[in-house]
Amino acid sequence: MNADTPRPPSMSELAELRLSRRTAIAGGLATAAAAFFGVPAPAAAGAGVGTAADAVASAGHGAGRPLLGFPAVAPSTADAVKLPPGYRYQVLYPWGHPIVPSGPAFREDASNSAADQARQAGDHHDGMWFFPLRDRRSGLLCVNHEATTENLLHTGGRAAWSPEKTAKSMAAHGVSVIQVEQDRDGGWQVAESRFARRVTMTTPVEITGPAAKHSLMRTSADPEGMRVLGTLNNCASGPTPWDTYLTCEETINKYFYYGEQPPPAGSVEERYGIGSESPYPWYTTDSRFDMRTEPNEYNRFGWVVEVDPFDPTSTPKKRTALGRMEHENAVVVRGRRGEAVVYMGDDTQFDYFYKFVGAEPIAKARRAGRSPLDEGTLYVARFDEDGSGRWLPLVHGEPGLTAADGFADQAEVLIHTRLAADAVGATPMDRPEWCTVQPHTGAVYFTCTNNTARTESADAANPRLNNRFGHIMKIDENGNPSAVRFDWDIFLLAGDEASGATVPPDQAFGSPDGLWFDAVGRLWILTDGTQPQVDGADQNNQMLVADTRRGDIRRFLVGPPRCEITGITATPDGRSLFVNIQHPGDTGTPENPRASSSWPDYSPTGRPRSATIVITREDGGVVGA
């Protein structure tokens, strides 16, 4: 840091500025102050608890009782899934599992064809959602498949790349829609179903909203800019109030080849992370991923995609009014007028947190045959030092977003969302990822996973330099999701004692990523990245649960080595919890696929597999209670 660089605030100054009203979660769970977490306010309009919460509350969890009823799990480096006593898990849907029982079986040597893979579970399970069917024992489970570990996906790994390997890799991306059923003994199975399908990189997808037909969306294969093949890097997700599934395209930059030289400094391509190399060699067999041939193809990815799980013949839709970025997840609530309000994070160092507010009530749009997500205003968040904040509209014609500023129209504002957010002065965050909305209060929580590139300038909303462990933010819109102003605070600082964390040392964790409130208000925190060390070794990624009213946080699950804990949803009664274990043992090679993990099969001739697990209590009770 040179002498002209402003001195970042010290930790003590930041603590005085933003955490003076808080009592850190330290010194044991019993002494943590509920004031740190916030006490629920009356329910916001349109943000009622609903039938799921009613069902769980009837199991014996009144508003004043503790929400957590399990002993904390110890940190682990074992090749296993660790749960509290009295809990069990079942591997339900691992990579390669057929989407219906009659489909192609998984081959342990990874010799399944691309055609097989298109009818099997994809790789790198991430966000998901459970849509109940006729009763609590049956439902549709939508599962994202974010990426692939190519050295494990193919028998020979990345060597001798071919069109068949490209096709198989593409088929392992996207979304699964499967039907799952619970038997009388409490076990879950994938069932035969007319709803079952895969959405992959060859599935036709419609482009809707302001960017549809725009010149920047047109390619030689689609000169109208209306239809694209596939969805990729499907990270997290969210359900809509009208029972559809939103799957979010995240790290699109690594799939496209720009050329031997990187994009020019300051270019749109650089801002979206396009480099001179692509870790996915798809471009060698499919020219649409070679930007020298198809410079606009990458504009057609990085969107929120809507899938109707109840209509297997429907065409998925890319909803461009929600902006183009590295979408993590999308949380939909109803605004004051009944319109759709969608919260979203852009998972990159120094990028932003967003909100979309629909132009009309959901019911009115749907009666007229319009999508509630195709018209409205996209906003980006600015976090001020005094704990207030403002949603800045990304609307063509606003200051900084005119033709003179390089934005020809509203479609270009949305296609180049990051540049638009730069132009209006949004607050750069430490990798804003998952978000979730608290029952009863409507408060919005979102994770800032980490940011080791923050080396010179901390601020109140991102208070640590070299932020290895991340933090969680809280936004309070005072019961009005459509508001343009809000209050904010830091919910917790993750990490260990040495990093200034505000969690008990025995519950230390890092890199909060997934985040979800269940129906009664338990906050589930899932991690992906650097964890505090245990006996000199980084512990495996984990999942914790917080009772935000009482200042109680406990480790609930630890996964196998090299995995990410992600994707969480539950049955309406809260007695079955679905969680994804992503890319365990991803350092495996074709010669030694089990180099770092053998989970979940532990087969001497197999390989590690991403998988959806389902967690239940041995006594049949509510998970976490």
Secondary structure, DSSP 8 states (H G I E B T S, - for coil): --TTS-----HHHHHHHHSTT---S-S-STT--HHHH----S--TT---HHHHHHHHTTT--TTS-S--S-------SSS-B--TTEEEEEEEETT-BSSTTS----TTS---HHHHTTB--SSEEEEEEEE-SSTTEEEEEEEE----HHHHSTTTTSS--HHHHHHHHHTSEEEEEEEEE-TTS-EEEE--SS-EEE-TTSEEEEESTTTT-GGG--SS-TTS-EEE---SEEEEEE-TTS-EEEEE--GGGG-B--SS---TT-HHHHTT--S--SSGGGGT-GGGBTTT-TTGGGG-SSEEEE-TT-TT---EEEGGG--S-EEEEEEEE-TTSEEEEEEEE-SEEE-EEEEEEEEEHHHHHHTT--TTSSEEEEEEEE-TTSEEEEEE--TTSTT-SGGGT--SHHHHHHTHHHHHHHHT---EE-EEEEEE-TTT--EEEEE--BTT--S---SSS--SSBSS-EEEEEE-TT-TT-SEEEEEEEEE-B-GGGT-SS-GGG-B--EEEEEE-TTSEEEEEE-S---EETTEE---EEEEEETTTTEEEEEEE--TT-EEEEEEE-TTSS-EEEEEESTTTT--SS-TTSS--TTT--TT-----EEEEEEETT---TT-
